[in-house]
Amino acid sequence: MAKATITRSSCRGCHGVCQLLVHQDETGRIVKITGDKDSPTSQGFICPKGARAADTLYHPDRITRPMLREKGRGEAAWRAIEWDEALDLMESHFKRIIDEHGPEYIAIAQGTGRPYTEFTPRFCNALGSPNHVSPAHNCYVPRNICAGMTMGWFPQPDIYGRSGTMPRCVMVFGSNIMESGGEGGYCGKMVTKALDQADKTIIIDPRRIKACEGSDYHLALRPGSECALMLGMLHAVIVNEAYDKDFVENHCFGFDKLQAHIQPFTTRWAQEITGVPAEMIEEAALTFARTGPSALIWGNGIDESVSAFQTARAVYLLLALCGSIDAPGGMVRWVPPANLRPKSHMVDHSVQGAQFLSPEQQKKCISPFPLCPGAHPPTFWQACVDGKPYKPKAIWLIGTNPIMTHTRGDVVQRALRDHMEFVVTSDFFMTPTAAVSDLVLPAAHWLEQEDVVYFHKIWCVLSRKKLAQVGETRDDRAVMLEMAHRLGLDEAFPWKDWDDYLKWILEPSGMTFEEFAEKDILFGDMGYRKYEKEGFKTPSGKFELYSNVMEHMGLDPLPVYTEPPLSPVSTPELLDEYPFILMTGCKIKGFFHSEGRNIPALRKLHPDPMVDMHPEDAAALGLEAGQMVEVATPYGRQRFKLHPDDRLQRGVVHAEHAWWFPEREEPDFDCFTSNANLLFGNEHFDPISGAQPLKCLLCAVQPLSDAVESAA
Ligand code: SF4
């Protein structure tokens, strides 16, 4: 009889990529998942999502065979079919649409960065379609592109002690990874440890998050004013000459222009906009500059704004002035393990396959924001409905539930249900998005994947062994490979199958997958201050405080602040009707965006959609904890359970996003009642990246009438 086993793997329940121990009984069934204390990347950390990963794997509602729609879209009538029939159907629809209209009429959509990200943009580009739809514009990518323009690479906090030096000052800006789990290849434990070990800590967040306890500074700024705060901090560092003179003189371009530009943006000016006292802005800035090495943990709090790109620019400039760039314990360029072929676009952009898309096809991308790769989702969904500039005919949605996770899910639903000729979705469950598809493919879970894990972590590569197989689920990447062969995309996908691809990745190392899996983890040979030999990959060869690329593109080459379009400052006339600032998007510990509501153990942790507001604001409105309330904005109304929370500033409200109720009826699963994404419009964007101002809108909060409440 086989024995019970414990196997080390790497989680993909979110972006943390924590190393976990998977416990299997004698039959091979996964019975428990625990943190791995010996892991150098996560040191025993596990969050509820990781611990409950097998609940998704074995869930009775999981889609385990391809399902074909039998009646009209959204009529909840499905028939299980064979994989060959499903792939034949996709092949014939895709070929017909390419012949009749052109490849740009097929879109490939993906959710947040997951294993499929290695192939989704590549598949789309190879197909000849520029319409790769993802949340890139609101998540991570504005920072990433901005880093490329400013210094040629994307800096990461050096908090693993690879150099023997930990950051002495840690600033957390718009992220609460310490409570929510993982992000960008980091997990809450490693960040908490870095905060504990630092001499000084600075938290920039409108909420008094847990990390504020014991921190040296909590800069509780008005949501949406992030760029103004950064400009004030830059001003303080420059006028006090607290900057790293050697780095500025020898490795930066445009300091004189920055110095002149920053003059009006005093800490007093920043106080007026952000609400953070000028003295605190100055002290925090000087602390960050003088307590080096300084590192930054940042999150979507700065991405979702009409100033997203310029905020990122201002942050990079602050890091440069404070001497953090590629310094041990600062913000570094990770060196990936040698002797492996790059499998992450974070290491080699060609992984995404832009080289396979012709400039003519690129011009057909449905996006007014060419700096951000792929289609711009709000513009794309509207185009599907009104045909401007043209109406895409087919879409393959891979691991994404945009009816829940994009703004104006009602438009997304109409686009999919009423306007597309062919919709195929790959997912674990019948979601509101899958429910209006023609074909639903059963996606493999990370516990069912074999992988060389190489995306966010970069400084190391982890193994993932296939430990389960439920029904006929397949790895999305294996399905894309098969479809690529059927469509003649062999130049971009020369590998026979998934195993062949992994062999190719490992080939330079001379290791088989089994040998690699035996090692579990490979490290890069880290070096620091690499710019001293290599310079920076920018037009000037230096770190560009003044961006030559942006000047060339007609954009502001030095950071400027833009007030959110609907705010107490921009639209004071709306304050009588909408007296609160609304933000959304804070992560919920047990869920990952729209995932997890159907996992009983996770739902128990957080059973209802919540809106948080300061207890004094709630009391002033006569509202009580647990009461159902309606949040109203100029764009919509949604219902939530009230959670008075004195961690929020007075006048600020946070409503949760992506709530649907898997226990309710298909196809909508009541997905249009309690989703903060439906409170935002599709009118205002960062002019550079296309990001949306999800951290600052105006709203009202009112009791839900008894009649509506009992129906809720
Ligand atoms: S933080 Fe993310 S990667 Fe880590 S255990 Fe939780 S779900 Fe998995």
Boltz pocket constraint, residues with backbone or C-beta under 6 A from the ligand:
constraints:
  - pocket:
      binder: B
      contacts: [[A, 11], [A, 12], [A, 13], [A, 14], [A, 15], [A, 16], [A, 17], [A, 18], [A, 45], [A, 46], [A, 47], [A, 48], [A, 49], [A, 50], [A, 51], [A, 180], [A, 181], [A, 182], [A, 186], [A, 187], [A, 188]]
      max_distance: 6.0
